[in-house]
Amino acid sequence: MPAPKKTVRRSLLVTSAVLSSLALAAPAAVAAPNPSGSPSASPSASPSATPPASMSTVGGARLGRPGTQVNLASGVPVLPKDLSARSWIVADAESGDVLAAHNAHWRLAPASTLKMLFADTLLPRFPRDAKHKVTPSDLAGIGSGSSMVGIKEDETYTVHDLWLGVFLRSGNDAVRVLSAMNEGVENTVEDMNEHAEELQALDTHVVSPDGYDAEGQVSSAYDLTLIARSGMQKKDFREYASTVRAKFPGKTKKGKKGKTVRESFEIQNTNRLLSGDSDVPVYEGIAGVKNGNTTNAGATFTGVAERGGKVLLVTVMNPEKPDHNEVYKETARLFDWGFKAAGKVQPVGELVPPRGAAQASAQPGANPSGEAGGSGDGGSGTAGTGSKPVAGAPTADGSSGIGTALGITGGVLVLLAGGAFLVNRRWPLPDLVRRRTRP
């Protein structure tokens, strides 16, 4: 299907880029591919052992300082002592307050967490029920050892299928097909860089849309958190990011009496805080977002979770501890700290609004609450056939927790679909992404 015109796409970068879970395969699961690329991929350059003395100050001067930034005071819990990540950040997804950070603007290889930017850029462009027949050129240039969902040449897939492949299996093959639909990899990289600039994710430079290690490809914990926040503004993004497992189309074969039959197979999300693992339980209240792992990046992860009316975003980049699932363990500890500290700790910075929204807030008569009516939330459709949302996570009282449907159904959908989570009261939202206030 033809891609939208360039001018239309660029306008969407402004109007849909507002507020705001690649994939790290479990080493114990033999069948799970490396979701961000290849452990044997040649790294562009070894990352420096220490952060720069001076980094970006987007979001506040303290976020540009190396080391841990937190305002500890009476009643504020101490940070976990066993954090080994090169960079991390804990932020309130509603207010945008950064509760604590460590080398927040250190520009590091992002691995497949970069697919969040890919999705936030391209999701609005193609209807989820649109179909595309894969050609050999669509799959050209995929890096050696890349994670793959299993797309086959000459088979037809819906856009919904392809996004499931991107989010659940971090399929670089799915990224390449969607990029081909968007006039190619080069054009998609350009679009992603433009969108990062609009989001004020200025540490980010895209070279490969799938997050595969490439010379000069970088992002930061701060930027990945901005990107996740913007992505979670979109209904489809929330659905895909929180889907635990789904059916994916396989090969078309001849069945009985000569009829053709399309096989399918199950894919599972490799975000271990969402799906669980032998040494990592499903995190209470988790709703995504994305994980990644490459030679150059190490393990990376951005997650969103809700408890007690608070919605937090945590990004962790490259833990130095070699323990299995360490990136998830450190993320969980930071979430635990953040939920205890929220409302008690003074922020050290903020998540800035996209440029378009910041400009809109300066217009005369702008509604500072951002809660006025308008069109939908930037995504379309509902959960597709065969996809299953977040599995229930037990709460402290043993009942099925808020993780059961965060971002998909029930009361938590209100948070993620346009309530407190989506309304940064410091600046208004463009009409396209405001919550509908009436049917």
Phi, psi and chi 1 to 4 in degrees:
 res  aa     phi    psi   chi1   chi2   chi3   chi4
   1 MET       -  146.1   67.0  177.6  -84.0      -
   2 PRO   -68.8  147.5   24.8  -33.7      -      -
   3 ALA   -81.5  153.7      -      -      -      -
   4 PRO   -62.5  159.1  -18.5   30.0      -      -
   5 LYS   -66.5  151.0  -67.4 -175.3 -179.7  -65.3
   6 LYS   -59.1  -41.3 -172.3   76.9  169.4 -178.8
   7 THR   -63.9  -37.5   55.4      -      -      -
   8 VAL   -66.1  -42.8  175.3      -      -      -
   9 ARG   -61.4  -43.4  -69.8 -158.7  -50.6  -91.0
  10 ARG   -68.6  -31.9  -69.5 -169.1  177.9 -179.0
  11 SER   -67.9  -33.6   67.3      -      -      -
  12 LEU   -66.5  -29.7  -78.4  171.3      -      -
  13 LEU   -59.0  -33.9  -68.2  175.3      -      -
  14 VAL   -82.8  -47.7  176.3      -      -      -
  15 THR   -77.7  -25.4   56.3      -      -      -
  16 SER  -101.0   -4.1   68.0      -      -      -
  17 ALA   -89.6   79.6      -      -      -      -
  18 VAL  -134.8  177.1 -175.3      -      -      -
  19 LEU    -6.5  162.4  -76.8 -178.5      -      -
  20 SER  -148.1      -    7.4      -      -      -
  21 SER       -      - -112.7      -      -      -
  22 LEU       - -110.9 -158.4 -169.0      -      -
  23 ALA   -59.9  136.9      -      -      -      -
  24 LEU   -96.7  105.6  174.7   61.8      -      -
  25 ALA   -71.4  141.7      -      -      -      -
  26 ALA   -72.3  125.1      -      -      -      -
  27 PRO   -56.5  -28.2  -24.5   33.2      -      -
  28 ALA   -74.5  -19.1      -      -      -      -
  29 ALA   -95.2  103.6      -      -      -      -
  30 VAL   -62.0  -35.6  175.7      -      -      -
  31 ALA   -76.8  -13.8      -      -      -      -
  32 ALA   -82.4  122.5      -      -      -      -
  33 PRO   -75.7  164.8   29.7  -33.7      -      -
  34 ASN   -72.6  110.7  171.5   12.6      -      -
  35 PRO   -71.3  -15.5   21.7  -27.5      -      -
  36 SER  -104.7   -4.7  -62.5      -      -      -
  37 GLY   146.0 -135.7      -      -      -      -
  38 SER  -124.8  134.0  167.8      -      -      -
  39 PRO   -66.6  -16.7   21.9  -30.8      -      -
  40 SER   -98.6    0.5   61.3      -      -      -
  41 ALA   -63.3  141.5      -      -      -      -
  42 SER   -71.0  118.6  -61.0      -      -      -
  43 PRO   -66.6  148.7   23.0  -30.6      -      -
  44 SER   -67.7  -40.0   57.1      -      -      -
  45 ALA  -170.9  146.1      -      -      -      -
  46 SER   -67.5  132.6  -62.0      -      -      -
  47 PRO   -66.2  150.1   23.0  -32.2      -      -
  48 SER   -65.4  152.6   58.9      -      -      -
  49 ALA   -74.0  -24.2      -      -      -      -
  50 THR  -129.9  152.9   58.0      -      -      -
  51 PRO   -73.1  158.8   27.3  -35.3      -      -
  52 PRO   -61.2  153.7  -18.8   30.2      -      -
  53 ALA   -68.6  -27.1      -      -      -      -
  54 SER  -132.5  128.6  178.1      -      -      -
  55 MET  -129.1  179.4  -65.6  174.3  -78.7      -
  56 SER   -56.4  146.7  168.4      -      -      -
  57 THR  -110.5   17.7   56.7      -      -      -
  58 VAL   -58.1  126.3  172.0      -      -      -
  59 GLY    93.1   -5.9      -      -      -      -
  60 GLY   136.7  147.0      -      -      -      -
  61 ALA   -61.2  -36.8      -      -      -      -
  62 ARG   -66.2  -26.9  -71.3 -170.7   64.3  176.9
  63 LEU   -72.0  -14.5  -60.8 -178.6      -      -
  64 GLY   -90.4   -1.8      -      -      -      -
  65 ARG   -90.4  144.5  -59.4  175.1 -171.1  171.3
  66 PRO   -72.1  156.2   25.3  -32.9      -      -
  67 GLY    90.8 -175.6      -      -      -      -
  68 THR   -83.2  133.7  -59.5      -      -      -
  69 GLN  -119.7  116.2  -53.2  -60.8  -39.6      -
  70 VAL  -159.6  145.7   63.2      -      -      -
  71 ASN  -101.4   89.1  -71.2  -40.3      -      -
  72 LEU   -81.4  134.4  -66.9  178.0      -      -
  73 ALA  -150.9  178.4      -      -      -      -
  74 SER   -56.8  129.1  177.8      -      -      -
  75 GLY    89.9  -10.5      -      -      -      -
  76 VAL   -91.4  125.9  177.7      -      -      -
  77 PRO   -66.2  148.8   23.4  -32.8      -      -
  78 VAL   -74.0  152.3  -63.0      -      -      -
  79 LEU   -69.2  153.7  -73.7  164.3      -      -
  80 PRO   -55.9  139.9  -22.6   32.3      -      -
  81 LYS   -87.3  -14.0  -61.9 -176.5 -177.3  -61.7
  82 ASP  -108.2   41.1   49.9   -7.1      -      -
  83 LEU   -91.8  131.4  -59.9  173.7      -      -
  84 SER  -119.4    0.3   68.2      -      -      -
  85 ALA   -64.5  144.6      -      -      -      -
  86 ARG   -63.8  -32.9  -69.8  175.7  178.6  -94.3
  87 SER  -151.3  143.1  176.3      -      -      -
  88 TRP  -159.4  164.2   53.7  -99.9      -      -
  89 ILE  -152.9  144.4 -169.2  169.4      -      -
  90 VAL  -124.9  122.9 -178.2      -      -      -
  91 ALA  -135.7  149.6      -      -      -      -
  92 ASP   -81.3  117.6 -175.1  -50.9      -      -
  93 ALA   -70.0  -23.4      -      -      -      -
  94 GLU   -80.5  -57.7  175.0 -171.9    2.3      -
  95 SER   -81.5  -23.0   67.3      -      -      -
  96 GLY    85.7    0.3      -      -      -      -
  97 ASP   -64.7  132.8  -70.3  -20.7      -      -
  98 VAL   -90.1  113.0  175.5      -      -      -
  99 LEU   -77.6  -34.6  -52.9 -175.1      -      -
 100 ALA  -164.8  156.6      -      -      -      -
 101 ALA  -157.0  159.7      -      -      -      -
 102 HIS  -140.4  110.7  179.3   76.0      -      -
 103 ASN    52.1   48.6  -57.6  -34.5      -      -
 104 ALA   -58.2  -33.7      -      -      -      -
 105 HIS  -104.2   16.0  -79.6  -69.2      -      -
 106 TRP   -66.5  121.0 -167.0   -0.6      -      -
 107 ARG   -81.0  110.0  -57.1 -179.6   77.9 -167.5
 108 LEU  -128.2  162.8  -61.0  168.0      -      -
 109 ALA   -65.0  131.9      -      -      -      -
 110 PRO   -90.7  -17.1   31.8  -34.7      -      -
 111 ALA    55.4 -148.4      -      -      -      -
 112 SER   -77.9   -0.9  -81.1      -      -      -
 113 THR   -61.3  -20.8   47.7      -      -      -
 114 LEU   -63.7  -21.5 -166.6   65.4      -      -
 115 LYS   -63.8  -19.6  -72.4 -175.2  172.2   80.8
 116 MET   -62.4  -41.7  -65.9 -171.4  -63.7      -
 117 LEU   -67.6  -39.9  178.8   59.9      -      -
 118 PHE   -57.0  -46.9  174.3   77.6      -      -
 119 ALA   -69.2  -43.3      -      -      -      -
 120 ASP   -63.4  -29.5 -164.4   39.9      -      -
 121 THR   -78.1  -44.1  -55.5      -      -      -
 122 LEU   -98.0  -20.9  -95.9   61.6      -      -
 123 LEU   -53.2  -40.9 -102.3  173.4      -      -
 124 PRO   -71.4   -6.2  -16.5   30.6      -      -
 125 ARG   -88.8  -25.2  -53.3 -149.8  175.9  153.3
 126 PHE  -129.8  132.0  -52.5  105.4      -      -
 127 PRO   -59.6  141.1  -19.3   30.5      -      -
 128 ARG   -63.9  -23.2   59.9 -168.1  -77.6  134.8
 129 ASP   -93.5    1.6   57.9   -6.2      -      -
 130 ALA   -64.9  145.7      -      -      -      -
 131 LYS  -114.5  149.7  -64.3 -179.4  178.7 -180.0
 132 HIS  -142.5  129.5  179.4   81.9      -      -
 133 LYS   -91.5  125.3 -173.8  173.8 -178.1  178.4
 134 VAL   -78.9  131.2  176.6      -      -      -
 135 THR  -108.1  161.3   66.1      -      -      -
 136 PRO   -55.9  -36.5  -28.0   36.0      -      -
 137 SER   -66.9  -25.4   62.7      -      -      -
 138 ASP   -61.4  -31.4  -67.1  -15.4      -      -
 139 LEU  -101.7    8.7  -59.4  174.4      -      -
 140 ALA   -71.5  144.2      -      -      -      -
 141 GLY    85.0    7.8      -      -      -      -
 142 ILE   -69.0  133.0  -63.2  176.3      -      -
 143 GLY   -64.1  147.3      -      -      -      -
 144 SER   -59.5  132.9  173.9      -      -      -
 145 GLY    79.0    7.7      -      -      -      -
 146 SER   -60.1  150.9  -73.3      -      -      -
 147 SER   -71.0  140.6   58.0      -      -      -
 148 MET  -135.4  141.5  -49.2  -81.8  -92.4      -
 149 VAL   -86.0  -20.1   68.6      -      -      -
 150 GLY   107.8   38.5      -      -      -      -
 151 ILE   -74.7  138.4  -70.8  173.4      -      -
 152 LYS  -113.3  141.6  -55.6  -61.8 -178.7 -175.6
 153 GLU   -61.6  147.1  -63.8  175.7    6.2      -
 154 ASP    69.2    7.5  -60.0  -38.8      -      -
 155 GLU  -100.9  154.4  -68.1  -73.9    0.7      -
 156 THR  -105.6  135.0  -61.6      -      -      -
 157 TYR  -129.6  149.4  -60.6   84.9      -      -
 158 THR   -82.6  161.6   66.1      -      -      -
 159 VAL   -60.5  -36.7  166.9      -      -      -
 160 HIS   -58.5  -45.0  175.1   67.9      -      -
 161 ASP   -57.4  -46.5  -64.7  -29.9      -      -
 162 LEU   -63.8  -39.7  -64.8  171.1      -      -
 163 TRP   -69.6  -34.0  -76.6  118.3      -      -
 164 LEU   -60.5  -40.1  -73.3  172.2      -      -
 165 GLY   -64.0  -36.7      -      -      -      -
 166 VAL   -68.4  -49.5  170.3      -      -      -
 167 PHE   -78.9  -42.7  -83.6   86.3      -      -
 168 LEU   -80.9  -47.7  -87.0   67.3      -      -
 169 ARG  -104.9    1.0  -62.1  -51.9  -59.9  167.7
 170 SER    51.4   42.4 -162.2      -      -      -
 171 GLY   -69.4  114.1      -      -      -      -
 172 ASN   -65.9  -25.0  -71.4    4.2      -      -
 173 ASP   -67.8  -39.7   47.2   -4.5      -      -
 174 ALA   -65.6  -38.6      -      -      -      -
 175 VAL   -61.1  -42.9  169.7      -      -      -
 176 ARG   -66.1  -37.6  -68.5  -68.3  168.2  141.9
 177 VAL   -67.5  -45.3  173.1      -      -      -
 178 LEU   -64.3  -35.1  -74.6  162.2      -      -
 179 SER   -65.3  -39.5  -64.4      -      -      -
 180 ALA   -61.8  -38.0      -      -      -      -
 181 MET   -66.4  -22.3  -65.4  172.2   65.0      -
 182 ASN  -100.6   33.2 -168.9   54.6      -      -
 183 GLU    71.1   20.4  -59.9 -179.6    3.7      -
 184 GLY   106.7  166.3      -      -      -      -
 185 VAL   -63.3  -45.4  168.5      -      -      -
 186 GLU   -60.5  -44.8 -176.5  176.4  -13.3      -
 187 ASN   -65.1  -38.7 -175.6   68.2      -      -
 188 THR   -66.0  -41.7  -61.6      -      -      -
 189 VAL   -60.0  -42.9  167.1      -      -      -
 190 GLU   -60.9  -45.4  179.2 -176.7  -11.8      -
 191 ASP   -62.3  -41.5  -71.5  -13.7      -      -
 192 MET   -64.3  -42.2  -70.2  171.4   67.5      -
 193 ASN   -65.0  -38.1  -79.3  -41.5      -      -
 194 GLU   -64.2  -41.4  -72.4  179.7   -0.4      -
 195 HIS   -67.8  -39.1 -170.5   48.2      -      -
 196 ALA   -59.9  -41.4      -      -      -      -
 197 GLU   -64.4  -41.5 -174.2  174.1  -11.9      -
 198 GLU   -62.0  -37.2  161.4   60.3   21.5      -
 199 LEU   -75.4   -7.4  -66.9  178.6      -      -
 200 GLN    66.5   27.9  -59.7 -158.0   64.1      -
 201 ALA   -87.1   72.0      -      -      -      -
 202 LEU   -84.0   -7.4  -54.6 -178.6      -      -
 203 ASP   -80.1  -11.4  -61.2  -36.5      -      -
 204 THR   -93.1  131.4  -61.0      -      -      -
 205 HIS  -134.8  122.4  179.8   67.7      -      -
 206 VAL   -97.0  133.9 -178.4      -      -      -
 207 VAL  -118.9  -39.9  178.0      -      -      -
 208 SER  -125.8  127.0  179.3      -      -      -
 209 PRO   -67.3  -16.3   25.3  -34.5      -      -
 210 ASP   -94.7   -3.3   47.6   25.9      -      -
 211 GLY    88.0    1.0      -      -      -      -
 212 TYR   -60.0  140.2 -166.8   86.1      -      -
 213 ASP   -50.9  129.0  -77.3  -20.0      -      -
 214 ALA  -149.7  146.5      -      -      -      -
 215 GLU   -57.2  125.1 -176.8   72.9   34.9      -
 216 GLY    85.2   -0.6      -      -      -      -
 217 GLN   -86.2  116.8 -178.6  156.6  -86.0      -
 218 VAL  -143.6  161.4  -69.3      -      -      -
 219 SER  -154.4 -166.9 -169.9      -      -      -
 220 SER  -146.8  164.7   66.5      -      -      -
 221 ALA   -59.8  -38.6      -      -      -      -
 222 TYR   -62.1  -49.5 -177.2   88.6      -      -
 223 ASP   -64.4  -42.9  -79.7   14.2      -      -
 224 LEU   -62.3  -31.7  -67.3  173.6      -      -
 225 THR   -71.3  -41.6  -53.0      -      -      -
 226 LEU   -57.9  -45.1  -78.3 -175.9      -      -
 227 ILE   -64.7  -44.1  -67.2  162.7      -      -
 228 ALA   -61.8  -40.9      -      -      -      -
 229 ARG   -62.7  -41.4 -164.9  177.7 -171.0 -142.0
 230 SER   -66.5  -43.2  177.0      -      -      -
 231 GLY   -61.4  -40.9      -      -      -      -
 232 MET   -68.3   -7.6  -66.0  -61.6  -74.3      -
 233 GLN   -68.3  -22.3  173.4   73.6   14.9      -
 234 LYS   -97.7  130.7  -61.5  172.1  176.4   61.9
 235 LYS   -58.5  -46.1 -177.3  177.2  179.8  179.9
 236 ASP   -65.3  -39.8  -77.7   -4.7      -      -
 237 PHE   -58.1  -46.6 -170.1  107.3      -      -
 238 ARG   -61.3  -41.7  -65.5 -167.6  -58.1  -88.2
 239 GLU   -61.7  -52.8  174.9 -159.5  -31.0      -
 240 TYR   -64.4  -40.8  -63.5  129.8      -      -
 241 ALA   -65.6  -23.6      -      -      -      -
 242 SER  -109.1    6.6   61.0      -      -      -
 243 THR   -79.2  126.9  -61.9      -      -      -
 244 VAL   -82.2  -47.0  177.4      -      -      -
 245 ARG  -148.0  157.7   57.5 -176.6   59.1   84.6
 246 ALA  -158.2  163.9      -      -      -      -
 247 LYS   -89.7  135.3  -68.4  -67.3 -175.7 -179.9
 248 PHE  -121.7  137.5 -167.1   81.0      -      -
 249 PRO   -63.7  138.2  -18.1   30.6      -      -
 250 GLY  -107.1 -142.5      -      -      -      -
 251 LYS   -81.7  153.1  -68.2 -177.7  178.1  179.9
 252 THR   -91.6  124.6  -60.5      -      -      -
 253 LYS  -129.1  161.0  -66.1 -175.0  176.1 -179.1
 254 LYS   -80.2  127.2  -75.1 -172.6  176.8 -178.7
 255 GLY   -99.8 -154.6      -      -      -      -
 256 LYS   -65.7  145.0  -64.6  179.7  179.9  178.8
 257 LYS    59.0   26.9  -61.4 -179.4 -179.1  179.6
 258 GLY    78.0    3.2      -      -      -      -
 259 LYS   -77.4  142.4  -67.3 -176.8  178.4 -179.6
 260 THR   -81.7  140.3   58.2      -      -      -
 261 VAL  -130.3  131.3  177.6      -      -      -
 262 ARG   -93.5  116.6 -173.2   79.4 -179.0  -92.0
 263 GLU   -74.2  164.9  -63.5  179.2  -24.3      -
 264 SER  -144.1  160.3   65.5      -      -      -
 265 PHE  -143.3  159.7   55.0   94.0      -      -
 266 GLU   -88.7  137.9 -175.8  174.3  -81.9      -
 267 ILE  -118.8  148.6   56.7  174.9      -      -
 268 GLN  -126.5  144.4 -178.5  171.6  -38.6      -
 269 ASN   -66.5  132.8 -158.2  -47.2      -      -
 270 THR   -91.0    7.3   50.8      -      -      -
 271 ASN   -75.1  107.5  169.8   -0.9      -      -
 272 ARG   -74.5  -19.9  -61.8  -51.2  179.0 -165.1
 273 LEU   -74.3  -17.1  -69.4 -171.3      -      -
 274 LEU   -95.4  -42.0 -172.6   67.1      -      -
 275 SER  -102.1  -17.3   60.0      -      -      -
 276 GLY    82.4  162.2      -      -      -      -
 277 ASP  -156.5  178.1 -157.8    3.5      -      -
 278 SER   -59.3  -33.2   58.5      -      -      -
 279 ASP  -116.9    8.7   56.7  -17.3      -      -
 280 VAL  -136.6  111.0  176.5      -      -      -
 281 PRO   -75.5  160.3   28.9  -33.6      -      -
 282 VAL   -59.9  130.0  174.2      -      -      -
 283 TYR   -79.4  131.3 -169.2   82.0      -      -
 284 GLU   -60.5  121.6  179.0 -171.5  -20.9      -
 285 GLY    88.3    4.4      -      -      -      -
 286 ILE   -68.9  145.0 -166.9   69.7      -      -
 287 ALA  -136.4   25.9      -      -      -      -
 288 GLY   119.6 -168.1      -      -      -      -
 289 VAL  -120.4  -68.4 -158.5      -      -      -
 290 LYS  -145.6  151.4  -79.0  -58.4  -76.9  123.0
 291 ASN  -132.4  165.0   47.4  -11.0      -      -
 292 GLY  -161.3  164.1      -      -      -      -
 293 ASN  -164.0  120.6 -170.7   20.2      -      -
 294 THR  -140.0  172.0   64.1      -      -      -
 295 THR   -57.4  -48.7  -60.7      -      -      -
 296 ASN   -76.1  -36.8 -158.5   27.1      -      -
 297 ALA   -85.6  -24.9      -      -      -      -
 298 GLY    69.0 -152.1      -      -      -      -
 299 ALA   -91.8  136.1      -      -      -      -
 300 THR  -132.7  153.1   60.7      -      -      -
 301 PHE  -161.2  138.3  180.0   63.2      -      -
 302 THR  -123.6  129.9  -62.0      -      -      -
 303 GLY  -130.7  155.8      -      -      -      -
 304 VAL  -128.3  138.0   62.4      -      -      -
 305 ALA  -148.8  156.3      -      -      -      -
 306 GLU  -129.3  136.4 -169.3  -83.9  -11.0      -
 307 ARG  -149.6  136.4  -76.5 -172.1 -168.1  173.6
 308 GLY    54.1   34.1      -      -      -      -
 309 GLY    84.0   -1.9      -      -      -      -
 310 LYS  -103.3  135.2  -76.8  -70.6 -176.5 -178.3
 311 VAL  -117.1  121.4 -174.0      -      -      -
 312 LEU  -116.2  149.6  -60.1 -177.3      -      -
 313 LEU  -114.4  133.3  -76.5  159.4      -      -
 314 VAL  -130.8  132.6  171.8      -      -      -
 315 THR  -122.0  134.8  -64.6      -      -      -
 316 VAL  -129.1  130.4  172.3      -      -      -
 317 MET  -123.9  122.5  -60.4 -172.9   76.5      -
 318 ASN    57.5   65.9 -163.0   -6.1      -      -
 319 PRO   -59.9  138.8  -21.3   33.3      -      -
 320 GLU   -83.4  -21.0  -64.1 -178.2  -12.3      -
 321 LYS   -66.4  136.0  -75.6 -175.1 -178.9  178.1
 322 PRO   -86.5    7.2   31.9  -34.7      -      -
 323 ASP   -61.4  148.9  -64.4    1.9      -      -
 324 HIS   -59.6  131.4 -177.9 -123.0      -      -
 325 ASN    60.7   26.5  -75.7  -31.0      -      -
 326 GLU   -59.3  -36.7 -177.5   62.9   23.2      -
 327 VAL   -61.7  -35.3   72.3      -      -      -
 328 TYR   -74.9  -37.7  -58.2  109.2      -      -
 329 LYS   -64.4  -42.5  -65.0  172.5 -176.6  176.4
 330 GLU   -69.9  -36.5  -63.8 -165.7   15.6      -
 331 THR   -61.3  -45.2  -60.8      -      -      -
 332 ALA   -61.2  -40.1      -      -      -      -
 333 ARG   -66.5  -37.0  -69.7 -165.1  -73.2  -88.9
 334 LEU   -70.3  -38.3  -74.8  168.4      -      -
 335 PHE   -59.0  -47.7  -92.6  130.0      -      -
 336 ASP   -56.6  -45.6  -71.0  -15.8      -      -
 337 TRP   -62.4  -45.3  176.5   85.4      -      -
 338 GLY   -61.8  -40.2      -      -      -      -
 339 PHE   -68.2  -32.0  -73.9  121.8      -      -
 340 LYS   -74.9  -34.0  -66.9  175.5 -176.8  176.9
 341 ALA   -86.3  -22.8      -      -      -      -
 342 ALA   -57.1  131.3      -      -      -      -
 343 GLY    87.7   -9.3      -      -      -      -
 344 LYS  -114.4  -38.0  -58.6  174.5 -176.9  176.5
 345 VAL   -89.6  140.6   65.9      -      -      -
 346 GLN   -79.3  133.8  -70.2  -64.1  -46.6      -
 347 PRO   -66.9  156.6   21.8  -32.0      -      -
 348 VAL  -105.7   -0.5  -65.2      -      -      -
 349 GLY   175.4 -168.0      -      -      -      -
 350 GLU  -147.2  157.8   66.3  175.1  -12.8      -
 351 LEU   -84.5  118.5  -58.5  177.1      -      -
 352 VAL   -78.1  154.9  -64.2      -      -      -
 353 PRO   -76.0  160.5   29.5  -36.6      -      -
 354 PRO   -58.7  157.5  -23.1   33.8      -      -
 355 ARG   -60.8  -41.9  -75.2  178.2  170.8  167.2
 356 GLY   -61.3  -40.4      -      -      -      -
 357 ALA   -71.1  -37.4      -      -      -      -
 358 ALA   -64.0  -39.4      -      -      -      -
 359 GLN   -67.3  -39.7  -67.8  165.8    2.3      -
 360 ALA   -63.4  -34.7      -      -      -      -
 361 SER   -66.9  -20.1   67.3      -      -      -
 362 ALA   -86.6   -6.8      -      -      -      -
 363 GLN   -72.7  143.0  -63.2  -62.4  -40.6      -
 364 PRO   -59.6  137.2  -22.4   32.0      -      -
 365 GLY    81.0    6.4      -      -      -      -
 366 ALA   -65.7  141.4      -      -      -      -
 367 ASN   -83.4  110.6  174.8    7.2      -      -
 368 PRO   -67.6  -17.6   24.6  -33.0      -      -
 369 SER   -80.2  -24.9   72.4      -      -      -
 370 GLY    71.3   14.6      -      -      -      -
 371 GLU  -103.8    9.1  -65.2  176.8   -8.4      -
 372 ALA   -69.1  163.5      -      -      -      -
 373 GLY   -71.5  171.9      -      -      -      -
 374 GLY   169.4 -163.2      -      -      -      -
 375 SER   -81.0 -174.5   57.8      -      -      -
 376 GLY   -65.3 -165.1      -      -      -      -
 377 ASP   -99.4   21.2   66.9   -6.4      -      -
 378 GLY    88.2   -1.7      -      -      -      -
 379 GLY  -128.9  169.5      -      -      -      -
 380 SER  -137.9  155.7   59.8      -      -      -
 381 GLY    83.1  177.7      -      -      -      -
 382 THR  -124.6  178.8   56.6      -      -      -
 383 ALA   -57.3  132.4      -      -      -      -
 384 GLY   -77.7  162.9      -      -      -      -
 385 THR   -59.5  131.3  -57.5      -      -      -
 386 GLY    94.0  -15.0      -      -      -      -
 387 SER   -90.1  143.3   62.9      -      -      -
 388 LYS  -120.7  127.5  -60.0  179.7 -178.5  179.6
 389 PRO   -73.8 -173.1   26.3  -32.4      -      -
 390 VAL   -51.6  132.0 -179.9      -      -      -
 391 ALA   -72.1  151.9      -      -      -      -
 392 GLY   -62.3  135.0      -      -      -      -
 393 ALA  -111.0  128.0      -      -      -      -
 394 PRO   -67.7  141.8   25.1  -33.0      -      -
 395 THR   -95.5  179.9   60.8      -      -      -
 396 ALA   -62.5  -28.7      -      -      -      -
 397 ASP   -91.0    6.5   62.4    4.7      -      -
 398 GLY    87.7   -3.7      -      -      -      -
 399 SER   -82.8  169.8   62.2      -      -      -
 400 SER   -71.0  123.9 -179.5      -      -      -
 401 GLY   -83.0 -176.0      -      -      -      -
 402 ILE   -68.8  -17.4 -157.6  158.0      -      -
 403 GLY   -65.7  -14.0      -      -      -      -
 404 THR   -55.3  -37.2  -57.0      -      -      -
 405 ALA  -144.9   24.1      -      -      -      -
 406 LEU   -60.4  124.4 -174.1   53.8      -      -
 407 GLY    86.2   -3.9      -      -      -      -
 408 ILE  -125.0  -53.3  -60.1  -62.8      -      -
 409 THR  -137.4  173.1   60.0      -      -      -
 410 GLY    68.6 -163.4      -      -      -      -
 411 GLY   -62.8  -31.4      -      -      -      -
 412 VAL   -70.0  -26.6 -179.2      -      -      -
 413 LEU   -57.4  -34.3  177.4   60.1      -      -
 414 VAL   -60.0  -41.6  175.5      -      -      -
 415 LEU   -63.3  -46.4  -74.1  173.9      -      -
 416 LEU   -84.9  -19.5  -68.6 -176.0      -      -
 417 ALA  -101.0    9.1      -      -      -      -
 418 GLY   146.2    5.2      -      -      -      -
 419 GLY   -90.7 -134.3      -      -      -      -
 420 ALA   -58.2  -36.1      -      -      -      -
 421 PHE   -63.0  -37.4  177.9   66.7      -      -
 422 LEU   -93.0   -8.8  -64.9 -177.4      -      -
 423 VAL  -107.0   99.3  179.8      -      -      -
 424 ASN   -83.6  109.5 -176.9  -30.7      -      -
 425 ARG   -73.5    1.7  -63.1 -178.9  177.1   88.7
 426 ARG   -84.9  -13.4  -65.1  175.6 -178.5  168.4
 427 TRP  -158.0  149.6   44.0  -84.7      -      -
 428 PRO   -77.7  160.9   29.1  -34.9      -      -
 429 LEU   -99.9  139.3  -51.6 -178.2      -      -
 430 PRO   -56.5  150.0  -25.2   34.4      -      -
 431 ASP   -53.7  -36.8  -73.1  -16.9      -      -
 432 LEU   -59.6  -30.1 -179.4   63.0      -      -
 433 VAL  -112.9    8.0  -67.6      -      -      -
 434 ARG   -73.6  151.6  -72.6  178.6 -178.1  159.4
 435 ARG   -70.3  140.6 -175.9 -172.7 -179.8 -166.1
 436 ARG   -66.6  130.8  -69.1 -175.8 -173.5  -88.1
 437 THR  -101.3   -4.3   57.3      -      -      -
 438 ARG  -150.6  158.5   55.7 -175.0 -179.9  -85.7
 439 PRO   -60.1      -  -22.7   33.5      -      -
